[in-house]
Amino acid sequence: MVVGGGGREHAIIKKLKESKEISELYALPGNGGIASDAVCVDIAAVDIDSIVDFAVRNKIDYAVVAPDDPLVLGAVDALGKKGIPCFGPDSKAAIIEGSKVFSKNLMKKYSIPTARYEVFSDMEKALEHLDTAPVPTVIKADGLALGKGVIIAETRDDAKSAVRSMMEERVFGKSGENIVIEEFLTGPEVSVLAFTDGETVVPMVSSMDHKRAYDNDEGPNTGGMGTVAPNPYYTKDVAERCMREIFLPTVRAMKAEGREFRGCLYFGLMITPDGPKVIEYNCRFGDPETQVVLPLLESDLFTVMRAVTDGRLSECEVKFKDRSACCVVMASKGYPVKYEKGYKIEIPEEISDNVFIAGAKLEDGSLVTSGGRVLGATAVADTLEEAVRGAYEFVGRIKFENAFYRGDIGKRALAAKE
């Protein structure tokens, strides 16, 4: 059973389907596109009691909890109490994403490189701090905010209005009761997802996300408009340094705090002039990074996941193809602000294996748009250039009204390679 219902979950399910050991796959709640690869059950990802009840009644042998909310709410703990093994951290470990304040303090305590920061629970003190803080500056809501709780403020006025929106207007609800104000770092960004069983860390292929809505990294922040893998900025030297200074120290720090992390730990990194630093941690697979990373995985995902759950990751071979991947997200026009839904989606049968559905439902047997990010089209090829070209070829063959996507996914990565 896979808990969740977006493009990331579709990528996980497609990969799990390749395992010879799995005979039945359920998605809770899944979506209209996932329905062609798993049995979708209309239970919300945050409805922990119903998820546990379903798992027990249907004798589920193994569960993958993919999104951040149910992990932070303790889905893995609740399933574990019923003897159901899970992939994903328990709530004590999921706090690494659930609280920015916790993760920043963890990095400070264990000397893990990150941006300098201050924590505030009093709005007036935060505003006072901004009178002298260097700009640009970064304002972060402490709790989960659908990946949108981070604001990069170019001016002091922007910074102050960001603080007010979080702490006074409560745009992110309780998540904004405490905030982090931190130094603005410069350099290329890299996403690295890693399998870990609390001892061993096995990084997956690096990737590069494209967060802004429009070409040339303009417009509002989104959940991600596309990704490429591997990330050309993540060289062998950088990878070795990250393992030594960031990955292993983080996993050991969590263990020392009595919060052993088992699952997928996501490292959002910035390669600064002083070396790699952590921008953020996530307690799960990234979206849409998963849509380029898992298609490059050669090993059986189910075997790797069970090794993580059982604490045997050091005995498990995790292999990735020496190829490149590109995912272009097709969204509804107006995303991430306001958009219309309910448009029919046409995907040619021969490319459906390369498409991960995020925001779509079935209506009278047809797939129709039901979200901001509708789908991701992923191509795998020998070179990054071919993968980018392939992904855009797929996009050109997929049709729905009001479709919108960036035209420059992979452009920065290709320039870096040159």
C-alpha positions as a Markdown table, in Angstrom:
| # | Residue | x | y | z |
|---|---|---|---|---|
| 1 | Met | 0.0 | 0.0 | 0.0 |
| 2 | Val | 1.3 | 3.4 | -1.0 |
| 3 | Val | -0.1 | 6.4 | 1.0 |
| 4 | Gly | -0.4 | 9.6 | -1.1 |
| 5 | Gly | -1.8 | 10.7 | -4.4 |
| 6 | Gly | 0.5 | 12.8 | -6.5 |
| 7 | Gly | 3.2 | 12.5 | -9.2 |
| 8 | Arg | 5.7 | 11.3 | -6.7 |
| 9 | Glu | 3.5 | 8.5 | -5.6 |
| 10 | His | 2.8 | 7.5 | -9.2 |
| 11 | Ala | 6.6 | 7.3 | -9.9 |
| 12 | Ile | 7.0 | 5.1 | -6.7 |
| 13 | Ile | 4.0 | 2.9 | -7.7 |
| 14 | Lys | 5.3 | 2.4 | -11.3 |
| 15 | Lys | 8.7 | 1.4 | -9.9 |
| 16 | Leu | 7.2 | -1.0 | -7.3 |
| 17 | Lys | 5.1 | -2.6 | -10.0 |
| 18 | Glu | 8.4 | -3.9 | -11.6 |
| 19 | Ser | 9.0 | -6.1 | -8.5 |
| 20 | Lys | 8.2 | -9.7 | -8.9 |
| 21 | Glu | 7.3 | -10.0 | -5.2 |
| 22 | Ile | 4.4 | -7.7 | -5.3 |
| 23 | Ser | 1.0 | -9.2 | -6.4 |
| 24 | Glu | -1.4 | -6.4 | -5.3 |
| 25 | Leu | -0.8 | -2.7 | -5.0 |
| 26 | Tyr | -3.1 | -0.2 | -3.3 |
| 27 | Ala | -2.9 | 3.7 | -3.4 |
| 28 | Leu | -4.6 | 5.8 | -0.7 |
| 29 | Pro | -6.1 | 7.9 | -2.1 |
| 30 | Gly | -4.2 | 7.7 | -5.4 |
| 31 | Asn | -5.6 | 9.6 | -8.4 |
| 32 | Gly | -7.1 | 9.1 | -11.8 |
| 33 | Gly | -3.8 | 8.3 | -13.5 |
| 34 | Ile | -2.5 | 6.1 | -10.6 |
| 35 | Ala | -5.8 | 4.0 | -11.1 |
| 36 | Ser | -4.2 | 2.3 | -14.1 |
| 37 | Asp | -1.3 | 1.0 | -12.0 |
| 38 | Ala | -2.8 | 0.4 | -8.6 |
| 39 | Val | -6.2 | -0.1 | -6.8 |
| 40 | Cys | -7.1 | 3.4 | -5.6 |
| 41 | Val | -9.0 | 3.7 | -2.3 |
| 42 | Asp | -10.7 | 7.0 | -1.4 |
| 43 | Ile | -8.9 | 7.5 | 2.0 |
| 44 | Ala | -7.1 | 10.8 | 2.6 |
| 45 | Ala | -3.4 | 10.6 | 3.2 |
| 46 | Val | -3.8 | 12.4 | 6.6 |
| 47 | Asp | -6.7 | 10.1 | 7.8 |
| 48 | Ile | -4.4 | 8.0 | 9.9 |
| 49 | Asp | -7.1 | 5.9 | 11.6 |
| 50 | Ser | -8.8 | 5.0 | 8.4 |
| 51 | Ile | -5.4 | 4.1 | 6.8 |
| 52 | Val | -4.5 | 1.8 | 9.6 |
| 53 | Asp | -8.0 | 0.3 | 9.6 |
| 54 | Phe | -7.7 | -0.4 | 5.8 |
| 55 | Ala | -4.3 | -1.9 | 6.2 |
| 56 | Val | -5.4 | -4.3 | 8.9 |
| 57 | Arg | -8.6 | -5.3 | 7.2 |
| 58 | Asn | -6.8 | -6.0 | 3.9 |
| 59 | Lys | -3.8 | -7.8 | 5.4 |
| 60 | Ile | -1.3 | -5.3 | 3.9 |
| 61 | Asp | 2.2 | -6.8 | 4.1 |
| 62 | Tyr | 4.1 | -3.5 | 3.6 |
| 63 | Ala | 3.3 | 0.2 | 3.5 |
| 64 | Val | 5.1 | 3.1 | 1.9 |
| 65 | Val | 4.1 | 6.5 | 3.4 |
| 66 | Ala | 5.2 | 9.0 | 0.8 |
| 67 | Pro | 4.0 | 12.6 | 1.8 |
| 68 | Asp | 5.3 | 14.8 | 4.6 |
| 69 | Asp | 1.9 | 15.3 | 6.4 |
| 70 | Pro | 1.1 | 11.7 | 7.3 |
| 71 | Leu | 4.8 | 11.1 | 8.3 |
| 72 | Val | 4.8 | 14.1 | 10.6 |
| 73 | Leu | 1.4 | 13.0 | 12.0 |
| 74 | Gly | 2.7 | 9.6 | 12.9 |
| 75 | Ala | 1.3 | 7.2 | 10.2 |
| 76 | Val | 4.4 | 5.0 | 10.4 |
| 77 | Asp | 4.1 | 4.8 | 14.2 |
| 78 | Ala | 0.4 | 3.9 | 14.0 |
| 79 | Leu | 1.0 | 1.2 | 11.3 |
| 80 | Gly | 4.0 | -0.2 | 13.2 |
| 81 | Lys | 1.8 | -0.7 | 16.3 |
| 82 | Lys | -0.3 | -3.0 | 14.2 |
| 83 | Gly | 2.8 | -4.9 | 13.1 |
| 84 | Ile | 2.8 | -3.5 | 9.5 |
| 85 | Pro | 6.3 | -2.8 | 8.3 |
| 86 | Cys | 6.7 | 0.6 | 6.6 |
| 87 | Phe | 9.0 | 2.6 | 4.5 |
| 88 | Gly | 9.3 | 6.1 | 6.0 |
| 89 | Pro | 10.4 | 7.7 | 9.3 |
| 90 | Asp | 8.4 | 7.6 | 12.5 |
| 91 | Ser | 7.1 | 11.0 | 13.7 |
| 92 | Lys | 10.1 | 11.5 | 16.0 |
| 93 | Ala | 12.4 | 11.4 | 13.0 |
| 94 | Ala | 10.0 | 13.2 | 10.6 |
| 95 | Ile | 10.4 | 16.4 | 12.7 |
| 96 | Ile | 13.5 | 17.0 | 10.6 |
| 97 | Glu | 11.1 | 18.4 | 8.0 |
| 98 | Gly | 8.1 | 19.1 | 10.3 |
| 99 | Ser | 10.0 | 21.8 | 12.2 |
| 100 | Lys | 12.5 | 24.2 | 10.5 |
| 101 | Val | 13.5 | 25.4 | 14.0 |
| 102 | Phe | 14.3 | 21.8 | 15.0 |
| 103 | Ser | 16.4 | 21.1 | 11.9 |
| 104 | Lys | 18.3 | 24.4 | 12.1 |
| 105 | Asn | 19.1 | 23.9 | 15.8 |
| 106 | Leu | 20.2 | 20.3 | 15.0 |
| 107 | Met | 22.7 | 21.6 | 12.3 |
| 108 | Lys | 24.0 | 24.2 | 14.7 |
| 109 | Lys | 24.5 | 21.7 | 17.5 |
| 110 | Tyr | 26.3 | 19.1 | 15.3 |
| 111 | Ser | 28.3 | 21.6 | 13.2 |
| 112 | Ile | 26.5 | 20.7 | 9.9 |
| 113 | Pro | 27.1 | 23.5 | 7.4 |
| 114 | Thr | 24.1 | 25.7 | 6.9 |
| 115 | Ala | 23.1 | 29.4 | 6.6 |
| 116 | Arg | 23.4 | 31.6 | 9.7 |
| 117 | Tyr | 20.0 | 32.1 | 11.3 |
| 118 | Glu | 17.8 | 33.4 | 14.1 |
| 119 | Val | 14.5 | 32.0 | 15.4 |
| 120 | Phe | 11.6 | 34.2 | 16.4 |
| 121 | Ser | 8.2 | 33.6 | 18.1 |
| 122 | Asp | 7.6 | 37.3 | 18.7 |
| 123 | Met | 6.7 | 39.3 | 15.6 |
| 124 | Glu | 8.0 | 42.7 | 17.0 |
| 125 | Lys | 11.4 | 41.1 | 17.7 |
| 126 | Ala | 11.5 | 39.6 | 14.2 |
| 127 | Leu | 10.7 | 43.0 | 12.7 |
| 128 | Glu | 13.3 | 44.7 | 14.8 |
| 129 | His | 16.0 | 42.2 | 13.7 |
| 130 | Leu | 15.1 | 43.0 | 10.1 |
| 131 | Asp | 16.1 | 46.7 | 10.6 |
| 132 | Thr | 19.8 | 45.6 | 10.6 |
| 133 | Ala | 19.7 | 42.2 | 8.9 |
| 134 | Pro | 21.5 | 42.0 | 5.5 |
| 135 | Val | 19.2 | 41.7 | 2.4 |
| 136 | Pro | 18.3 | 39.7 | 0.5 |
| 137 | Thr | 17.2 | 37.5 | 3.4 |
| 138 | Val | 15.2 | 34.3 | 3.8 |
| 139 | Ile | 12.1 | 34.0 | 5.9 |
| 140 | Lys | 10.8 | 30.4 | 6.7 |
| 141 | Ala | 7.7 | 29.3 | 8.5 |
| 142 | Asp | 8.6 | 26.7 | 11.1 |
| 143 | Gly | 6.1 | 24.0 | 10.1 |
| 144 | Leu | 4.8 | 22.3 | 7.0 |
| 145 | Ala | 3.4 | 24.7 | 4.3 |
| 146 | Leu | 3.0 | 22.6 | 1.2 |
| 147 | Gly | 6.5 | 23.5 | 0.1 |
| 148 | Lys | 5.6 | 27.2 | 0.0 |
| 149 | Gly | 6.6 | 28.4 | 3.5 |
| 150 | Val | 9.9 | 29.9 | 2.3 |
| 151 | Ile | 10.1 | 33.5 | 1.1 |
| 152 | Ile | 13.2 | 35.1 | -0.3 |
| 153 | Ala | 12.9 | 38.8 | 0.4 |
| 154 | Glu | 14.9 | 41.1 | -1.8 |
| 155 | Thr | 14.3 | 44.2 | 0.4 |
| 156 | Arg | 13.7 | 45.0 | 4.1 |
| 157 | Asp | 10.1 | 46.0 | 3.3 |
| 158 | Asp | 9.5 | 42.6 | 1.5 |
| 159 | Ala | 11.0 | 40.8 | 4.5 |
| 160 | Lys | 8.8 | 42.6 | 7.0 |
| 161 | Ser | 5.7 | 42.0 | 5.0 |
| 162 | Ala | 6.7 | 38.3 | 4.8 |
| 163 | Val | 7.0 | 38.2 | 8.6 |
| 164 | Arg | 3.6 | 39.9 | 9.0 |
| 165 | Ser | 1.9 | 37.5 | 6.6 |
| 166 | Met | 3.2 | 34.5 | 8.5 |
| 167 | Met | 2.9 | 35.7 | 12.1 |
| 168 | Glu | 0.0 | 38.2 | 12.0 |
| 169 | Glu | -2.1 | 37.1 | 9.0 |
| 170 | Arg | -1.4 | 33.4 | 9.6 |
| 171 | Val | -1.2 | 32.6 | 5.9 |
| 172 | Phe | 0.4 | 29.2 | 6.8 |
| 173 | Gly | -1.8 | 28.7 | 10.0 |
| 174 | Lys | 0.0 | 27.3 | 13.0 |
| 175 | Ser | 3.1 | 26.7 | 10.8 |
| 176 | Gly | 3.9 | 30.4 | 11.1 |
| 177 | Glu | 3.8 | 30.7 | 14.9 |
| 178 | Asn | 7.6 | 30.4 | 14.9 |
| 179 | Ile | 9.7 | 31.6 | 12.1 |
| 180 | Val | 13.4 | 31.3 | 11.0 |
| 181 | Ile | 15.1 | 34.3 | 9.5 |
| 182 | Glu | 18.3 | 33.2 | 7.8 |
| 183 | Glu | 21.2 | 34.4 | 5.7 |
| 184 | Phe | 20.7 | 34.3 | 1.9 |
| 185 | Leu | 23.1 | 31.9 | 0.3 |
| 186 | Thr | 24.4 | 32.0 | -3.3 |
| 187 | Gly | 25.4 | 29.2 | -5.6 |
| 188 | Pro | 23.8 | 26.4 | -7.6 |
| 189 | Glu | 21.1 | 24.3 | -5.8 |
| 190 | Val | 21.3 | 20.5 | -5.7 |
| 191 | Ser | 18.7 | 18.0 | -4.5 |
| 192 | Val | 20.0 | 14.7 | -3.2 |
| 193 | Leu | 17.6 | 12.0 | -2.0 |
| 194 | Ala | 19.2 | 9.3 | 0.1 |
| 195 | Phe | 18.1 | 5.9 | 1.3 |
| 196 | Thr | 19.1 | 5.5 | 5.0 |
| 197 | Asp | 18.4 | 2.9 | 7.7 |
| 198 | Gly | 19.7 | 5.1 | 10.5 |
| 199 | Glu | 23.3 | 3.8 | 10.0 |
| 200 | Thr | 24.1 | 3.4 | 6.3 |
| 201 | Val | 23.5 | 6.3 | 3.8 |
| 202 | Val | 23.1 | 5.5 | 0.1 |
| 203 | Pro | 22.6 | 8.7 | -1.9 |
| 204 | Met | 20.5 | 8.4 | -5.1 |
| 205 | Val | 21.3 | 10.3 | -8.3 |
| 206 | Ser | 21.5 | 14.0 | -7.8 |
| 207 | Ser | 18.9 | 16.3 | -9.4 |
| 208 | Met | 18.1 | 19.9 | -10.2 |
| 209 | Asp | 14.6 | 21.3 | -9.5 |
| 210 | His | 13.1 | 24.3 | -11.1 |
| 211 | Lys | 10.9 | 26.0 | -8.5 |
| 212 | Arg | 9.7 | 29.2 | -10.1 |
| 213 | Ala | 6.6 | 29.2 | -12.3 |
| 214 | Tyr | 8.0 | 30.9 | -15.4 |
| 215 | Asp | 11.0 | 30.6 | -17.7 |
| 216 | Asn | 14.3 | 32.2 | -16.6 |
| 217 | Asp | 13.4 | 31.4 | -13.0 |
| 218 | Glu | 10.8 | 34.2 | -12.8 |
| 219 | Gly | 7.4 | 34.3 | -11.1 |
| 220 | Pro | 6.1 | 32.8 | -7.9 |
| 221 | Asn | 7.5 | 29.7 | -6.2 |
| 222 | Thr | 5.7 | 26.4 | -7.0 |
| 223 | Gly | 6.0 | 22.8 | -5.9 |
| 224 | Gly | 8.4 | 22.4 | -8.8 |
| 225 | Met | 8.0 | 22.8 | -12.5 |
| 226 | Gly | 10.5 | 20.2 | -13.7 |
| 227 | Thr | 13.7 | 18.4 | -12.9 |
| 228 | Val | 16.8 | 17.0 | -14.5 |
| 229 | Ala | 19.2 | 14.3 | -13.2 |
| 230 | Pro | 22.1 | 14.0 | -12.6 |
| 231 | Asn | 22.9 | 17.6 | -11.5 |
| 232 | Pro | 26.1 | 18.7 | -13.3 |
| 233 | Tyr | 27.1 | 20.9 | -10.3 |
| 234 | Tyr | 27.2 | 17.8 | -8.1 |
| 235 | Thr | 30.8 | 16.6 | -8.9 |
| 236 | Lys | 32.6 | 13.6 | -7.4 |
| 237 | Asp | 34.5 | 16.0 | -5.1 |
| 238 | Val | 31.3 | 17.7 | -3.9 |
| 239 | Ala | 29.6 | 14.3 | -3.4 |
| 240 | Glu | 32.5 | 13.1 | -1.2 |
| 241 | Arg | 32.4 | 16.3 | 0.8 |
| 242 | Cys | 28.6 | 16.1 | 1.3 |
| 243 | Met | 28.9 | 12.5 | 2.5 |
| 244 | Arg | 31.6 | 13.4 | 5.0 |
| 245 | Glu | 30.3 | 16.8 | 6.2 |
| 246 | Ile | 26.5 | 16.6 | 5.8 |
| 247 | Phe | 24.9 | 13.2 | 5.0 |
| 248 | Leu | 26.6 | 10.9 | 7.6 |
| 249 | Pro | 26.7 | 13.7 | 10.3 |
| 250 | Thr | 23.0 | 14.3 | 9.9 |
| 251 | Val | 22.0 | 10.6 | 10.2 |
| 252 | Arg | 24.3 | 10.2 | 13.2 |
| 253 | Ala | 23.0 | 13.4 | 14.8 |
| 254 | Met | 19.4 | 12.1 | 14.5 |
| 255 | Lys | 20.4 | 8.8 | 16.1 |
| 256 | Ala | 22.2 | 10.7 | 18.9 |
| 257 | Glu | 19.0 | 12.7 | 19.6 |
| 258 | Gly | 17.0 | 9.4 | 19.9 |
| 259 | Arg | 15.3 | 10.1 | 16.6 |
| 260 | Glu | 16.8 | 7.3 | 14.3 |
| 261 | Phe | 15.8 | 8.1 | 10.7 |
| 262 | Arg | 14.8 | 5.2 | 8.4 |
| 263 | Gly | 13.4 | 6.0 | 5.0 |
| 264 | Cys | 14.3 | 8.6 | 2.3 |
| 265 | Leu | 16.1 | 11.6 | 3.6 |
| 266 | Tyr | 16.1 | 14.6 | 1.2 |
| 267 | Phe | 19.0 | 17.0 | 1.3 |
| 268 | Gly | 18.3 | 20.4 | -0.3 |
| 269 | Leu | 21.8 | 21.8 | -0.8 |
| 270 | Met | 23.5 | 25.0 | -2.0 |
| 271 | Ile | 27.0 | 24.7 | -3.4 |
| 272 | Thr | 28.3 | 28.0 | -2.0 |
| 273 | Pro | 31.7 | 29.5 | -2.5 |
| 274 | Asp | 32.5 | 28.1 | 1.0 |
| 275 | Gly | 31.4 | 24.6 | 0.0 |
| 276 | Pro | 28.1 | 22.7 | 0.2 |
| 277 | Lys | 25.5 | 23.8 | 2.8 |
| 278 | Val | 22.1 | 22.5 | 3.7 |
| 279 | Ile | 19.2 | 24.8 | 2.7 |
| 280 | Glu | 16.5 | 22.3 | 3.9 |
| 281 | Tyr | 15.8 | 18.7 | 4.9 |
| 282 | Asn | 12.7 | 16.7 | 3.8 |
| 283 | Cys | 11.7 | 13.5 | 5.5 |
| 284 | Arg | 10.6 | 11.9 | 2.2 |
| 285 | Phe | 11.0 | 11.6 | -1.6 |
| 286 | Gly | 11.0 | 15.0 | -3.3 |
| 287 | Asp | 8.3 | 15.9 | -5.9 |
| 288 | Pro | 9.1 | 16.2 | -8.8 |
| 289 | Glu | 12.7 | 14.9 | -8.1 |
| 290 | Thr | 11.4 | 11.4 | -7.7 |
| 291 | Gln | 10.1 | 11.4 | -11.3 |
| 292 | Val | 13.7 | 11.6 | -12.6 |
| 293 | Val | 15.5 | 9.7 | -9.9 |
| 294 | Leu | 13.5 | 6.5 | -9.7 |
| 295 | Pro | 13.4 | 5.9 | -13.6 |
| 296 | Leu | 17.2 | 5.8 | -13.3 |
| 297 | Leu | 17.1 | 3.2 | -10.5 |
| 298 | Glu | 18.3 | -0.3 | -11.7 |
| 299 | Ser | 17.8 | -2.2 | -8.4 |
| 300 | Asp | 14.5 | -3.5 | -7.3 |
| 301 | Leu | 12.9 | -0.6 | -5.3 |
| 302 | Phe | 10.9 | -3.0 | -3.0 |
| 303 | Thr | 14.1 | -4.9 | -2.1 |
| 304 | Val | 15.9 | -1.6 | -1.2 |
| 305 | Met | 12.9 | -0.3 | 0.8 |
| 306 | Arg | 12.7 | -3.5 | 2.9 |
| 307 | Ala | 16.5 | -3.4 | 3.6 |
| 308 | Val | 15.9 | 0.2 | 4.9 |
| 309 | Thr | 13.0 | -0.9 | 7.1 |
| 310 | Asp | 15.0 | -3.9 | 8.5 |
| 311 | Gly | 18.3 | -2.0 | 9.1 |
| 312 | Arg | 20.1 | -4.1 | 6.4 |
| 313 | Leu | 20.9 | -1.4 | 3.9 |
| 314 | Ser | 24.7 | -2.1 | 4.1 |
| 315 | Glu | 24.0 | -5.6 | 2.7 |
| 316 | Cys | 21.8 | -4.3 | -0.2 |
| 317 | Glu | 23.2 | -3.3 | -3.6 |
| 318 | Val | 21.7 | -0.1 | -4.9 |
| 319 | Lys | 22.5 | 0.5 | -8.5 |
| 320 | Phe | 21.6 | 3.4 | -10.8 |
| 321 | Lys | 21.9 | 3.6 | -14.6 |
| 322 | Asp | 24.7 | 5.8 | -16.0 |
| 323 | Arg | 22.2 | 7.8 | -18.0 |
| 324 | Ser | 20.3 | 11.1 | -17.7 |
| 325 | Ala | 16.6 | 12.0 | -17.1 |
| 326 | Cys | 14.4 | 15.1 | -17.6 |
| 327 | Cys | 10.9 | 15.6 | -16.2 |
| 328 | Val | 8.8 | 18.6 | -17.5 |
| 329 | Val | 5.7 | 19.4 | -15.4 |
| 330 | Met | 2.5 | 20.3 | -17.2 |
| 331 | Ala | 0.3 | 22.5 | -15.0 |
| 332 | Ser | -3.0 | 24.2 | -15.2 |
| 333 | Lys | -2.8 | 27.8 | -16.5 |
| 334 | Gly | -2.7 | 30.2 | -13.5 |
| 335 | Tyr | -0.9 | 27.8 | -11.2 |
| 336 | Pro | 0.2 | 28.3 | -8.4 |
| 337 | Val | -2.4 | 31.1 | -7.8 |
| 338 | Lys | -5.8 | 30.5 | -9.4 |
| 339 | Tyr | -6.6 | 28.0 | -12.1 |
| 340 | Glu | -9.6 | 26.1 | -13.7 |
| 341 | Lys | -10.0 | 22.3 | -13.6 |
| 342 | Gly | -12.1 | 19.7 | -15.3 |
| 343 | Tyr | -10.4 | 19.6 | -18.7 |
| 344 | Lys | -10.0 | 16.3 | -20.5 |
| 345 | Ile | -6.4 | 15.0 | -20.8 |
| 346 | Glu | -5.2 | 13.1 | -23.9 |
| 347 | Ile | -2.1 | 11.0 | -23.5 |
| 348 | Pro | -1.0 | 8.7 | -26.4 |
| 349 | Glu | -0.9 | 5.1 | -25.1 |
| 350 | Glu | 2.7 | 4.5 | -26.3 |
| 351 | Ile | 4.1 | 7.2 | -24.0 |
| 352 | Ser | 1.9 | 6.6 | -21.0 |
| 353 | Asp | 4.8 | 4.7 | -19.2 |
| 354 | Asn | 6.7 | 8.0 | -19.3 |
| 355 | Val | 4.0 | 10.1 | -17.7 |
| 356 | Phe | 3.4 | 10.5 | -14.0 |
| 357 | Ile | 0.0 | 11.8 | -13.1 |
| 358 | Ala | -0.3 | 14.4 | -10.2 |
| 359 | Gly | -3.6 | 16.3 | -10.4 |
| 360 | Ala | -6.2 | 14.4 | -12.4 |
| 361 | Lys | -9.3 | 12.3 | -11.7 |
| 362 | Leu | -11.4 | 9.9 | -13.7 |
| 363 | Glu | -14.8 | 11.2 | -14.9 |
| 364 | Asp | -17.0 | 8.9 | -17.0 |
| 365 | Gly | -13.9 | 6.9 | -17.9 |
| 366 | Ser | -11.9 | 9.9 | -19.0 |
| 367 | Leu | -8.9 | 11.5 | -17.3 |
| 368 | Val | -9.6 | 15.2 | -16.4 |
| 369 | Thr | -7.5 | 17.9 | -14.7 |
| 370 | Ser | -8.1 | 18.3 | -11.0 |
| 371 | Gly | -5.1 | 20.2 | -9.7 |
| 372 | Gly | -2.5 | 22.8 | -10.3 |
| 373 | Arg | 0.3 | 20.5 | -11.3 |
| 374 | Val | -1.4 | 18.0 | -13.6 |
| 375 | Leu | 1.4 | 15.6 | -14.7 |
| 376 | Gly | 5.1 | 15.2 | -15.3 |
| 377 | Ala | 6.5 | 13.8 | -18.6 |
| 378 | Thr | 9.9 | 12.1 | -18.1 |
| 379 | Ala | 12.4 | 11.0 | -20.7 |
| 380 | Val | 15.5 | 8.9 | -20.0 |
| 381 | Ala | 18.4 | 9.0 | -22.4 |
| 382 | Asp | 22.2 | 8.6 | -22.7 |
| 383 | Thr | 22.8 | 12.3 | -22.5 |
| 384 | Leu | 21.1 | 15.2 | -20.7 |
| 385 | Glu | 20.5 | 17.0 | -24.0 |
| 386 | Glu | 18.7 | 13.9 | -25.4 |
| 387 | Ala | 16.6 | 13.5 | -22.2 |
| 388 | Val | 15.5 | 17.2 | -22.3 |
| 389 | Arg | 14.6 | 16.9 | -26.0 |
| 390 | Gly | 12.7 | 13.7 | -25.3 |
| 391 | Ala | 10.7 | 15.1 | -22.4 |
| 392 | Tyr | 9.6 | 18.1 | -24.5 |
| 393 | Glu | 8.7 | 15.7 | -27.3 |
| 394 | Phe | 6.3 | 13.9 | -24.9 |
| 395 | Val | 4.9 | 17.2 | -23.7 |
| 396 | Gly | 4.1 | 18.1 | -27.3 |
| 397 | Arg | 2.0 | 15.0 | -27.7 |
| 398 | Ile | 0.0 | 15.4 | -24.5 |
| 399 | Lys | -3.1 | 17.6 | -24.8 |
| 400 | Phe | -5.4 | 19.3 | -22.4 |
| 401 | Glu | -7.0 | 22.8 | -22.4 |
| 402 | Asn | -5.2 | 25.5 | -20.4 |
| 403 | Ala | -2.0 | 23.5 | -20.3 |
| 404 | Phe | 1.0 | 25.5 | -19.1 |
| 405 | Tyr | 4.7 | 24.5 | -18.7 |
| 406 | Arg | 8.1 | 26.0 | -18.7 |
| 407 | Gly | 10.1 | 25.9 | -21.9 |
| 408 | Asp | 13.5 | 26.0 | -20.3 |
| 409 | Ile | 13.7 | 22.9 | -18.0 |
| 410 | Gly | 17.3 | 21.7 | -18.1 |
| 411 | Lys | 18.7 | 24.8 | -19.8 |
| 412 | Arg | 20.8 | 25.8 | -16.7 |
| 413 | Ala | 22.1 | 22.3 | -16.4 |
| 414 | Leu | 23.1 | 22.1 | -20.0 |
| 415 | Ala | 24.9 | 25.4 | -19.8 |
| 416 | Ala | 26.8 | 24.2 | -16.7 |
| 417 | Lys | 27.9 | 21.1 | -18.6 |
| 418 | Glu | 29.4 | 23.2 | -21.3 |
